[in-house]
Amino acid sequence: MDESPFFGKNALAKAAEYTLNRIHGLKAFLFDGRIEIDNNPAENAIHPNVIGRKNWLFSVSEAGAKANAICLSLAETAKANGIDFYQYLVTLMTELPNLPIHQQPEILKNYMPWSKNI
């Protein structure tokens, strides 16, 4: 469609005009195979954050908000590395308290989600 068959200020005419004004961007995936046809993966990736944002209003304190941010970062990093988050937390909570991480902070490298030891 090169021009809108709709006229006036109605919603359909506005939608058609909006689409036509962005036609080059909408067709970009046809000319470059690296471009996704839609942004569903990006939308799905941020969905938990959008839902969580409502819950974070109830963090009560800055410390609570920081704890939420740390937990979310751990969960998303584990997920991005293909790790079962629950098992990862179990490993962290059972092993880290028994290690001298304050004297030897380099030990923590072995517990990063991308470590071969995890």
N, C-alpha and C positions, 0 to 999 in steps of 0.2 A: 504494500500500500504506500503510495507516494504522497497522497494528500487525503485529508480526512473527508469522508462522505457526510459527516455530521456538522451542523451549523448551530450557532447560538451559544448560550451560556450554560446549557444543561450539562449534567455530570458526564454523560457519554461523549459529548463534544470535547469537554475539557480533558478527559482521559485519552482520547484519540490524539489530541494536540500535544499533550504531555509525551506520549509515546513517540510520536513523529519527531519531536524536538530532540529525542535521545536515540534515534534510530541507529546512528553509527556505533554508539556504545553497545546497543543491544545486539548488533550484528557482529561485534568484534570476535566472538568465539568461532564464527564461520571462517575467518581468515587466519586465525592463530590457534593451532591445536592445543597449546598450553593453557589457554583460557577456558575455564569451566563454563558450562552453559548456565549455571545458576550458582548462587552463593550458599546453598543449603549446608555444606560442611562448616562454613564459617558461622552461620546462624546457629547450627546445632552445638558448636563449640562454646558459644557465649551464652546459650540458653540457661545453663545452671547458674551462671553469674547473675543473670537478670532475675531469676527466681530468688537466688540467695540475697540479692540486694535488699529485698523487702524484709528478709529475716535479720539482716545485719543492723537494721534500725534498732533492734532490741539488744544490741551488744552491751548496753548500759554504760560501758566505760571505754576509754581508749585501750586499756589493756585487753578487754574482751574483744574489741575489734581487731587488735593485733593478733590475738590467738586465733580468731576466725581466719584471718588472712594467711597465717602460717599453715593452718590445717588445709585450707583450700589449695595453697601452693604445693603442699606435699601431695595431696590427692591428684591434682592435675599433672604434676611432674611424673608421678608414678604411672598414671594412665598413659601419658605420652610415651613412656618407655616400655609399655606393655606389661606392667607389673600389677599383680593383684594387690590393691591398696590395703585390704584388710591384713593379708599376710605380711606385707611390708611393715605395717604398723606393729604387728605382733613381734616381728624381728627387731625393730627399733626399740620397742618398749622392754623387751626381755634381755637384749644384749647390751645396749648402750649404758644402762645404769651400772653394769659390772666392769666397764672399761675405763682406763685412765685418760679420758678424753681431754681433761683440763691440763694434764701434763704433756700429753701427746696428741694435739688436735689433728695431726695428719691422719690419725686413725679414722676420722670421719669420712675421708675419701672412700674408704671401703664400704660405706653405708649409703652413698649417694645412689639414687635410683638408676643411674646409668653405669654403676660399677659392675664389673663382671662377677663380683662376689654376691650380688643380690639376685 
